[in-house]
Amino acid sequence: MRDDRPPIEIRNKRTSSWWAARWLALAVRWARLTAFCTSALVVALLVDTRRARGDVGEKMMVLGRELLPMADLLSGAQQVRINGESMFLASTVTDQSIGEVLDRYERHCQEHTGGLREELDSVPSQAKALLASKFPAAWSQRLGIVREQQDDEGMVVCIARDGGGGIRELVEHANLFLADGELSHLGNLRYAYARKTSSGQTHLLTTFTEGPFNIYRILGSEASQRREELESVPLPANALTPMTFRVDGMPYAVQVFRSHQPPNEIAGYYLDALPRLGWEKVAGPGELFSNIVMRREGVTLIMTAMQLDDEGKTSVVLTEGTATLVENAVR
């Protein structure tokens, strides 16, 4: 029988750079989701317009759609680290309907409101009716739970909190979060996106935090952002908003940043700095982009620097992984 698959050596060539690129795309989308979910949920507790809350739900739905095509990268619950901050991604397929799946996650959110649900439930019926009539959007999402559901997809997101401090504690902890970016002041992020498959089952993608998770160290200002380096790979002093991605159990680490320097100067920096740390040049710079490939003690590093926008900034991606075939890494 004819085998139309590419030869094994060609298939193996994409097991490093191809998979690392997929993980990078997943991690970038995941970082966007994390930042947006956190800020949106804080707003959801304060904004009382139906349109604003509807926009939050729709945008979180879009982010779920972007993440789902990469779910094949996940095996069970996968721990991902961005600038040292840990979060978890998980993917599964279930026979339960979208509504049943989202109901379960919404119940979890309702059971972990930090006393907010109990405090609001104790409000007199007449006052509840008045609040519901004057501020319908705010009252419907008074627990900080955002749910959006359509025929073939849906999502639920919340920040699950333990304790019983209610509104006063929520306001105090929100101020702490705004001061230092530590999400655990508010609780743990819970996000679930569900979509119907062609077979009628439900594909569920979840994202969640457990314990400390600092937004500012990932996406904050230069003063607050953690500048985590790859092993034996220094960052240029003028690197803008560097983000380092690591996935537990995967032999890759990816770092991205932007710079005011042109691509050829970024390549020159690494060609000068890395050999002093024991790296040996394998190939580069490339003809299309300022690509270089380096190797050190069985570890391969691929650097790509390019200008893709009108602002004149250079986007830099460094992929560090175990030894791999690199003949096609630089064109």
Protein Blocks (a to p, Z undefined) as FASTA:
>chain_A
ZZfbdcfklmmmmmmmmmmmmmmmmmmmmmmmmmmmmmmmmmmmmpccfklmmmmmmmmm
mmmmmmmmmmmmpgcjadddeehiacdddddddfbdfklmmmmmmmmmmmmngommmmmm
mpcfklmmmmmmmmmmlmmmmnopacdddfkbccddddddedjeljmlmmmmmmmmmmno
paklnoccddddddddfkopacddddddehjddfklmmmcfklpccdddehiacdfklgh
iaddddehiacdcdddddfbdfklmmmmmmmmmmmnopacfbdcdfkbccddddeehiac
ddddddfbfnopacddddddddddfklmpZZ
